[in-house]
Amino acid sequence: MFDYEAADGLLIEATKKLLWLWQQDGWAKELLFPRWPPILWFGDARSPKRKVLTIGANPSRWEYLDDSCRGDWKTYKKTGDESLLKRLCHLDKPRFRVLDAADESLEGILAERTLRGEIIQGYNNYFLANPYQRWFGREDGYNVEGFLRGLGASFYTAATTPYQAIHIDLLPFATLSDFTELEQMAADDLFNSGWARQTVGSLVRLFQPLVVIVFGRTNARYLAKHIDGSISCLPWTQYQRASYQIGGAEGLGTKIIGLSVNLGNPRGFNSAGLRSFGRYVGNLVGLHNNHP
């Protein structure tokens, strides 16, 4: 059964950290809108199915910004003209619970349990509404979802798979820049302090996954260096146009799969190829022992 009390406590602690980040010059420019609560996870944590957990770096800016903003965003990235940021528009139907600019605030999250419940409900309902399919993929489709189907998992609650997939990130805050541009700030303020280790570890314990899938060599390195020093993996092994590694995390109490392929744009793989890759890796970690 899903532990709402633990999830509520994690949201409080993440919000406190987000409020602190807003006071730091570098982070204030990255966070942009104080209407964005932390995003602790994506997917239905209430599902009774055993969990498969995927881990990325941090939530995409496009979780909150509409695709029609891409022109302004590219110009801003090229010129640094911050006046363009005022034109970046929000989604008409946000994927997550966005704070009302008139009478809600990040501080209010700390005080209002009902608001926290609505935010958590948004995490659980993410794949029921308008997920970022350019990365996660359509139901029974391509991208990450295609690989997961080979493992016997799905982000989508209605899928008849034996496992429920949930996504988390090393940092639960959407930023304007990609994580690779924020590595030093993240190291100084979130990783070296142990904050990310505690938060990610708590999320893994909350979901108790059969396996954790880490996207990208950099994220795999951060997971081993900053989150669980007990992680031990076999060397990266080639599989067609991708590489993978298999290992375990004694501290997190789970098996680990590392993937080098960008499943948001899995070049060299069609839908059937992603499923075959997922089945192959799933066999290596024993996920298929309980289903065909």
Buried (B, 14 or more C-beta within 10 A) or exposed (E): EBBEEEBBEBBBBBBBBBBEBEEBEEBEEBBBBBBBBBBBBBBBBBBEBBBBBBBBBBBBBBBBBBEEBEEBBEEBEEEEEEEBBEEBEBBEEBBBBBBEEEEBBBEBBBEBEEBBBBBBEBBBBBBEEEBBBEBBBEBBBBBBBBBBBBBBBBBBBEBEBBBBBBBBBBBBBBBBEEBEEBBEBBBEBBBEEEBBBEBBBBBBBBBEBBBBBBBBBBBBEBBBEBBBEEBEBEEBBEBEEBBBBBBBBEBBBBBBBBBBBEBBEBEEBEBEBBBBBBBBBBEBBEBBEEEE
